Every structure is written in C-alpha cells, then in structure tokens.
Amino acid sequence: MNDMTIYSNEIPKPPSKLKHMLTFILVILMLWSSSVQVDASFSKLVDGFPNMVDLLKEMVPPDWSYFQVITTAMLDTIRMAIIGTTLGAILAIPLALFAASNVFTNTFLYSPARMILNFIRTIPDLLLAAIFVAIFGIGPLPGILALTFFQLDL
C-alpha cells in the first residue's frame, strides 16, 4: 500500500425509496410492453392450462417401447462428440503453438495461424454445421467436422 490510500469508515447510504420505486415501475412497464408485443395474456395462460395437464398425463407413466430405437441415435451422438472433440484437440495443439508469438517468432507461421483462428472464431458453430450439411449431406460427418472446427477455436 502506498501513503496515498485513504480509508473511510463511513457506511454507504442505501438507495432511496424513489430509486427502488422507479426501478420497479420500469420493470413492470418492460414486462407489459413485452407481453403486448408477443400477444401474451393471462387468459391465454389460463385457457391453455388443461392442455398442459393433458400433456403431463400422457408423460406419466413413460412409454419405453421406443427406447431401443433412440438408444442407437444417442450413442451415435456421443460417438460423434468424442471423435469431433478428439480431432479438434489434436489439431488445436499445433495450431495454437503456431499462433503463439512467443513460441514462433517467424511471421510466416504466426500470421496465417492467427488468421485461421480468427476466421474460425467469426463463424458460429451452428452455421458451420449447416455449411457442412450442405456440403456432405445429413449424417455423422457434418457433425464431427463442426465439432472439430469448434474445438479448434477453444
């Protein structure tokens, strides 16, 4: 600490009641404005309540007859995630080293690696997935490639 540090034993004043009231009014106005814009109403909520009860009745007890069908798809998704993450990690290590200016001072390695990483960062992962689906079609490969590119950026 230096000698210029000044300590104060004063307790800060709590915000005024007017500030609390104005904040409350502002929040209520924002909620009202949002509900008007999306055409939400309390009567629609009450009218939809029986539908919610019917949905909950259909969910209990669960129908396990389709479990065998979805298990394969769940395992495929987990496998895609493992492969995409592993490939991304393997490719990210050398790319990160090339992009580190304290490791490689050569701008012929440093600049392109930085540019590649910056370019990948600008593309959202869902857009990458859509691009790969357009190129390769629907299947596990677009998901694996999207996850790989996403991991490169981390």
N, C-alpha and C positions, 0 to 999 in steps of 0.2 A: 504494500500500500504506500501511497505517497502522502505527503503532508497536505495536499490539496483536497483530500477526501473529507467530505462533510457529512456527518451523520445527523439524522433528525429523529427525535423521539416522538414527533407528532404523529398521531394516528390519522390516517387519511379519512376525509369526510365521506360518508356514504352518499351514493347518488340521491338526488332529490326525488320526491314522490312524483313530481311532474315528469321527470325523465322516465320513470317506470310507467306512468300512465300513457305517455306519448308512444313509448315502445309497444305497449300492449295494444293501443289503438292501431298503430301501424301494422302489426302482425295480423290483427283481425281484418283490416282492410285488404291486406295482401291475400289472406285466405278467401275472403269474399270475392275479390277480383278473380282469383284463380278458379273458384268454383263457377263463377258466371261464364268465364271463357271456355271451360270444358263442359258446360251444361250439366253440372252436378247439382243434385238437390237431395234433401233429406227424405223426401217422399219416394224418390227412386231407390234410395238405400233401403227403406222400409219395404217397398214393393218387391225388391229382389231378395229379401230375407228367406222366403220359402224356397227359392231356388238354391240358396246356399245350404239350407237344411237338407234338401233332396240330394245335393252333391255329397254332403257328408255321410248320408245314409248309404249311398252307393259305394263309398270308400271303405266302409266298415261292414263286414269283415273283408279284407282284401282278397282279390281273385288271383290266386297263384298259378293258374293254368298257363299263363303266358310267360312265366318266369324263365323257363328253359329257352324260349325264343330270345328274350332280351339279354340273357347271360352272355351269349356269344358276342353280341354287339358291345356290351360293356367291356368284355375282355379285349376286344379289338381296339376299343378306345384307349384302354390302359396301355396296351402294347404300342399303339401309335404315340402316345405321350412319352413312353420310356425311350423309344427309338428317336423321336424328334429331339427330346431333351439331351440325350447322349450325343447325337450327332452335332447338335448346336454347341454343346460344351467342348467337344473335341475340336471343332472348327474355331471356336471363340478364343481358345488359348493362344494359338499362333497369331491370330488377327489382333488380339489385344496387345501382344508383345510388339508386333509391327507398328501399332498405333501409339505406343508409348514413346514419347520423345526422349525420355531419359535412358531407354534401352537401345533404340535405334536412332542415331542422330542423322542418318542418311535420309534426306528428304524424299528420295526416290522410293523408299519403303514407307516412310512415315506418312507422307501426304496422301497417297492412294488409300492406305488402310484407314486413315481418318475419314476420308471422303466416303468410302464404302460404309463405314459405321454410321456416319451422319445421314447418308441416304437411307439406310435401313431404318434408322430411328424415325424418319419422317413418315413412313408408311405404317398405318395402323395394322395390327395383326389380323383383324377380320378382313381387311381389304387384301392383304397378302393371301389369305385363304381363298377369297373369291377369285383372285387372279390365277392362283394355281388350279382351282377347279375349272376355270375357263380353259386353261392350257391342257391339263391332264385328264379332265373329266372327274366324275364323282368316284371316290374310292379312298383308300387309306393314304395314298401317295401325296395328294394335296395337303392333307392334314399334317403329315410328317414334315413336309417341306415348310409349311407355315410355322410350325413349332420350331424347326431348326433355325429359320431366319429370325424368329422372335428371340430365341436363346442367344443368337449371335450378338444381339443388341444389349443383352443384360451384362 
